[in-house]
Amino acid sequence: MQERYEFISNTLKEQIYQVLNSENNEPHNLEINPNMSFIQLGLNSLGLTDFASLVNRRLGTKISIEIIFEYCSLDELTNYILALR
């Protein structure tokens, strides 16, 4: 169970970095606190839409933007996805 959690969490982190880097056109070195909201991490609504798309492609999920707003931190979304599987 812990390995699956780590895999999902790390995958989500990669997607967050990818969106932040594409929005800023420069490498983003933010340390991601798993309890901070995605908005606090710097993702706006457009970034969250891109994030949802990347997550769905990478993990084969169908996470909507509404789910991301409901489970709005790395830890919450990781646990939500973990419960789906």
Sine and cosine of phi, psi and omega as CSV:
sin_phi,cos_phi,sin_psi,cos_psi,sin_omega,cos_omega
0.00,0.00,-0.69,0.72,0.00,-1.00
-0.89,0.46,-0.62,0.79,0.02,-1.00
-0.90,0.43,-0.66,0.75,0.03,-1.00
-0.91,0.42,-0.66,0.75,0.04,-1.00
-0.86,0.52,-0.75,0.66,-0.02,-1.00
-0.88,0.47,-0.66,0.75,0.01,-1.00
-0.88,0.48,-0.76,0.65,-0.01,-1.00
-0.90,0.44,-0.72,0.69,0.00,-1.00
-0.86,0.50,-0.72,0.70,0.01,-1.00
-0.91,0.41,-0.61,0.79,0.05,-1.00
-0.90,0.44,-0.69,0.73,0.04,-1.00
-0.89,0.45,-0.66,0.75,0.04,-1.00
-0.86,0.51,-0.70,0.71,0.02,-1.00
-0.85,0.53,-0.67,0.74,-0.02,-1.00
-0.94,0.34,-0.60,0.80,0.07,-1.00
-0.88,0.48,-0.75,0.66,0.02,-1.00
-0.87,0.50,-0.65,0.76,-0.01,-1.00
-0.88,0.47,-0.70,0.71,0.00,-1.00
-0.92,0.39,-0.73,0.69,0.00,-1.00
-0.88,0.48,-0.66,0.75,0.01,-1.00
-0.92,0.40,-0.61,0.79,0.00,-1.00
-0.95,0.30,-0.53,0.85,0.02,-1.00
-0.95,0.31,-0.57,0.82,-0.08,-1.00
-0.99,-0.13,-0.15,0.99,-0.04,-1.00
0.83,0.56,0.49,0.87,0.05,-1.00
-0.42,-0.91,0.41,-0.91,0.01,-1.00
-0.87,0.49,0.68,-0.73,-0.01,-1.00
-0.95,-0.30,0.84,-0.54,-0.08,-1.00
-0.94,-0.33,0.40,0.92,-0.01,-1.00
-0.89,0.45,0.74,-0.67,0.14,-0.99
-0.99,0.16,0.85,-0.52,-0.09,-1.00
-1.00,0.05,0.90,-0.44,0.12,-0.99
-0.99,0.13,0.85,-0.52,-0.10,-1.00
-0.90,0.43,-0.22,0.98,0.00,-1.00
-0.98,-0.20,-0.08,1.00,0.06,-1.00
-0.98,0.21,0.56,-0.83,0.03,-1.00
-0.94,0.34,0.40,-0.92,0.03,-1.00
-0.88,0.48,-0.55,0.84,0.05,-1.00
-0.90,0.43,-0.70,0.72,0.04,-1.00
-0.89,0.46,-0.49,0.87,0.02,-1.00
-0.97,0.23,-0.19,0.98,0.06,-1.00
0.94,-0.35,0.11,0.99,0.04,-1.00
-1.00,0.04,0.82,-0.57,0.08,-1.00
-1.00,-0.05,-0.09,-1.00,-0.08,-1.00
-0.89,0.45,-0.62,0.79,0.06,-1.00
-0.92,0.40,-0.68,0.74,0.04,-1.00
-0.89,0.46,-0.61,0.79,0.03,-1.00
-0.93,0.38,-0.57,0.82,0.07,-1.00
-0.90,0.43,-0.71,0.71,0.06,-1.00
-0.89,0.46,-0.67,0.75,0.02,-1.00
-0.86,0.51,-0.73,0.68,0.01,-1.00
-0.86,0.52,-0.69,0.73,0.00,-1.00
-0.89,0.45,-0.71,0.70,0.02,-1.00
-0.89,0.45,-0.69,0.73,0.01,-1.00
-0.88,0.47,-0.71,0.70,-0.02,-1.00
-0.88,0.47,-0.66,0.75,0.04,-1.00
-0.91,0.40,-0.69,0.73,-0.09,-1.00
-0.95,0.30,-0.64,0.77,-0.08,-1.00
-0.97,-0.23,-0.09,1.00,-0.02,-1.00
0.93,0.37,0.53,0.85,0.00,-1.00
-0.98,-0.21,0.04,-1.00,0.09,-1.00
-0.77,-0.63,0.85,0.52,-0.02,-1.00
-0.98,0.19,0.82,-0.58,0.03,-1.00
-1.00,-0.01,0.26,-0.97,0.06,-1.00
-0.89,0.46,-0.54,0.84,0.04,-1.00
-0.89,0.46,-0.63,0.78,0.04,-1.00
-0.90,0.43,-0.65,0.76,0.00,-1.00
-0.91,0.41,-0.59,0.81,0.06,-1.00
-0.94,0.34,-0.54,0.84,0.02,-1.00
-0.97,0.26,-0.68,0.73,0.02,-1.00
-0.95,-0.30,0.98,0.22,-0.33,-0.94
-1.00,-0.05,0.27,0.96,0.10,-0.99
-0.75,-0.67,0.26,-0.96,0.01,-1.00
-0.84,0.55,-0.72,0.69,-0.03,-1.00
-0.90,0.43,-0.72,0.70,-0.01,-1.00
-0.89,0.45,-0.70,0.71,-0.02,-1.00
-0.94,0.35,-0.61,0.79,0.05,-1.00
-0.86,0.50,-0.73,0.68,0.00,-1.00
-0.90,0.43,-0.61,0.80,0.04,-1.00
-0.88,0.47,-0.76,0.65,-0.01,-1.00
-0.90,0.43,-0.64,0.77,0.04,-1.00
-0.86,0.51,-0.63,0.78,-0.01,-1.00
-0.94,0.34,-0.39,0.92,0.02,-1.00
-0.95,0.32,-0.44,0.90,-0.13,-0.99
-0.99,-0.11,0.00,0.00,0.00,0.00
